[in-house]
Amino acid sequence: MSSSGASSTTTRTLSGRQSDRIAALVEATLAELRTHGYDGLTVRNAARRAGVAPATAYTYFGSKDHLVAEVFWRRLDAVELPVGDRRRRAATRVSGALRAVVDLIAGEPELASASTTAILADDADVQRLRDRIGGRIDDLLSEALGSGHDPAVRRALNLALSGALLQAGMGYFSYADLADRMDEVVGVILGSGR
């Protein structure tokens, strides 16, 4: 799903070539983040690495924050919705869904760190992505909780994840520790018997 035009933040329909350019920019951005970090990332350098003219890159992404948010969105959008095995406890299903998100983040710490900054940008394109990211996490939690769940529980879990991501991004604990922290939160919110 991450390489389709449907995942793109652009509001127009993309041709195959345009989708390929965006996918190349996404991969180049990851490579730039791994090499230079968020501070060293520029749209121009990502474009160069992707073999795309900078002017072309700027037609799709108005800023590096927009580009980083798109990369994070595409990675998150590729996370599979959990299979709702209702024989398993809700806490187990939710921990599994959150672990899939956290594994994505822990596996790409440079992207996670850059995303912590980028998705907070005051930019209309980033805002749209922020809404999509929040919606995707909400969908993952809803599916894991199952039908008839208390929306307040889902909101509490979503807030806990957001806060944990922010704290990890600020260095209070590592991204690798995030999954265990979220397991604790799930246990507190859902209890051990649910």
C-alpha positions as CSV (number, residue, x, y, z in Angstrom):
1,M,0.0,0.0,0.0
2,S,2.8,2.4,0.7
3,S,3.8,2.9,-2.9
4,S,0.4,3.6,-4.2
5,G,-0.7,7.1,-5.2
6,A,-3.7,6.6,-2.9
7,S,-1.4,6.9,0.1
8,S,0.1,10.1,-1.1
9,T,-0.8,13.4,0.6
10,T,-1.5,15.0,-2.7
11,T,-5.1,15.8,-3.4
12,R,-4.9,14.9,-7.1
13,T,-4.8,11.5,-8.7
14,L,-1.3,10.5,-9.5
15,S,0.0,8.7,-12.6
16,G,2.2,5.7,-12.2
17,R,5.3,7.8,-12.9
18,Q,4.3,10.3,-10.2
19,S,3.7,7.6,-7.7
20,D,7.1,6.1,-8.5
21,R,8.7,9.5,-7.9
22,I,7.0,9.9,-4.6
23,A,8.0,6.3,-3.6
24,A,11.6,7.1,-4.6
25,L,11.5,10.3,-2.5
26,V,10.2,8.4,0.5
27,E,13.0,5.8,0.3
28,A,15.6,8.5,-0.3
29,T,14.3,10.4,2.7
30,L,14.8,7.3,4.9
31,A,18.3,7.0,3.6
32,E,19.0,10.7,4.3
33,L,17.6,10.4,7.8
34,R,19.8,7.4,8.5
35,T,22.9,9.2,7.3
36,H,22.3,12.8,8.3
37,G,19.4,12.8,10.8
38,Y,16.5,15.2,10.8
39,D,18.7,18.4,11.1
40,G,20.7,17.4,8.0
41,L,17.7,16.4,5.9
42,T,16.6,18.7,3.1
43,V,14.1,18.1,0.4
44,R,16.8,19.0,-2.1
45,N,19.1,16.3,-0.8
46,A,16.3,13.7,-0.7
47,A,15.5,14.7,-4.3
48,R,19.1,14.3,-5.4
49,R,19.3,10.9,-3.8
50,A,16.0,9.8,-5.4
51,G,17.2,11.0,-8.9
52,V,14.4,13.6,-8.9
53,A,14.7,17.3,-9.7
54,P,14.3,19.4,-6.6
55,A,11.6,21.4,-8.3
56,T,9.7,18.2,-8.9
57,A,10.1,17.2,-5.3
58,Y,8.8,20.5,-4.1
59,T,5.6,20.0,-6.3
60,Y,4.8,17.1,-4.0
61,F,6.3,18.2,-0.7
62,G,6.4,21.8,0.5
63,S,8.8,21.2,3.3
64,K,11.0,18.6,5.0
65,D,8.3,18.2,7.7
66,H,5.8,17.3,5.1
67,L,8.1,14.8,3.5
68,V,9.0,13.2,6.9
69,A,5.3,13.0,7.9
70,E,4.5,11.3,4.6
71,V,7.3,8.8,5.2
72,F,5.9,8.0,8.6
73,W,2.4,7.8,7.4
74,R,3.3,5.4,4.6
75,R,5.2,3.1,7.1
76,L,2.2,3.2,9.5
77,D,-0.3,2.7,6.8
78,A,1.5,-0.5,5.9
79,V,1.1,-2.0,9.4
80,E,-1.5,-4.8,9.2
81,L,-4.7,-4.4,11.1
82,P,-4.7,-7.1,13.8
83,V,-6.7,-10.2,13.1
84,G,-9.4,-10.0,15.7
85,D,-9.2,-13.4,17.3
86,R,-11.9,-12.9,19.9
87,R,-10.8,-15.9,21.9
88,R,-7.8,-13.9,23.0
89,R,-8.2,-11.4,25.8
90,A,-8.6,-7.7,24.7
91,A,-5.4,-6.8,26.5
92,T,-3.5,-9.4,24.5
93,R,-5.0,-8.2,21.2
94,V,-4.3,-4.5,22.0
95,S,-0.8,-5.2,23.1
96,G,-0.2,-7.0,19.8
97,A,-1.6,-4.1,17.8
98,L,0.5,-1.6,19.7
99,R,3.6,-3.8,19.4
100,A,3.2,-3.7,15.6
101,V,3.3,0.1,15.7
102,V,6.1,0.2,18.2
103,D,8.2,-2.3,16.3
104,L,7.9,-0.1,13.2
105,I,9.1,2.9,15.3
106,A,11.8,1.0,17.2
107,G,13.1,-0.5,13.9
108,E,13.6,3.0,12.4
109,P,14.7,5.2,15.2
110,E,15.9,8.0,12.9
111,L,12.5,8.2,11.3
112,A,10.8,8.0,14.7
113,S,12.9,10.9,16.0
114,A,12.4,13.0,12.9
115,S,8.7,12.3,13.0
116,T,8.4,13.5,16.6
117,T,9.4,16.9,15.3
118,A,7.8,16.8,11.8
119,I,4.3,15.9,12.7
120,L,4.0,18.8,15.2
121,A,4.7,21.3,12.4
122,D,2.2,24.1,11.8
123,D,1.6,23.2,8.1
124,A,-1.7,22.3,6.5
125,D,-0.2,19.3,4.6
126,V,1.3,18.0,7.8
127,Q,-2.0,18.5,9.6
128,R,-3.8,16.3,7.1
129,L,-1.1,13.6,7.6
130,R,-1.4,14.0,11.4
131,D,-5.1,13.4,11.1
132,R,-4.5,10.3,9.0
133,I,-1.9,9.0,11.4
134,G,-4.2,9.5,14.3
135,G,-7.0,7.8,12.4
136,R,-4.9,4.9,11.5
137,I,-3.8,4.3,15.1
138,D,-7.4,4.7,16.2
139,D,-8.4,2.0,13.6
140,L,-5.8,-0.3,14.9
141,L,-7.0,0.1,18.4
142,S,-10.6,-0.2,17.5
143,E,-10.0,-3.5,15.6
144,A,-7.9,-4.9,18.5
145,L,-10.5,-3.9,21.1
146,G,-13.4,-5.4,19.1
147,S,-16.9,-4.2,18.6
148,G,-18.8,-2.8,21.6
149,H,-15.6,-1.5,23.2
150,D,-15.8,1.6,25.4
151,P,-14.6,4.6,23.3
152,A,-13.1,6.1,26.4
153,V,-10.7,3.1,26.7
154,R,-9.7,3.6,23.0
155,R,-9.1,7.3,23.6
156,A,-7.0,6.5,26.8
157,L,-4.9,4.0,24.9
158,N,-4.4,6.5,22.0
159,L,-3.4,9.2,24.5
160,A,-1.0,6.9,26.3
161,L,0.7,5.9,23.0
162,S,1.0,9.5,21.9
163,G,2.5,10.5,25.2
164,A,4.9,7.5,25.2
165,L,6.0,8.3,21.7
166,L,6.7,11.9,22.7
167,Q,8.6,10.8,25.8
168,A,10.7,8.4,23.8
169,G,11.3,11.1,21.2
170,M,12.5,13.4,24.0
171,G,14.9,10.7,25.2
172,Y,13.2,9.8,28.5
173,F,13.5,6.1,27.4
174,S,14.5,4.3,24.3
175,Y,12.2,3.4,21.4
176,A,13.2,-0.2,22.1
177,D,11.7,0.1,25.6
178,L,8.4,1.5,24.2
179,A,6.7,-1.8,23.6
180,D,7.2,-2.9,27.3
181,R,6.0,0.4,28.5
182,M,2.9,0.1,26.4
183,D,2.3,-3.4,27.6
184,E,2.2,-2.0,31.2
185,V,-0.2,0.7,30.2
186,V,-2.5,-1.8,28.4
187,G,-2.5,-3.9,31.6
188,V,-3.4,-1.0,33.8
189,I,-6.2,0.3,31.4
190,L,-7.7,-3.1,30.4
191,G,-6.7,-5.1,33.5
192,S,-5.4,-8.6,33.4
193,G,-8.8,-10.3,33.3
194,R,-10.3,-8.7,30.2
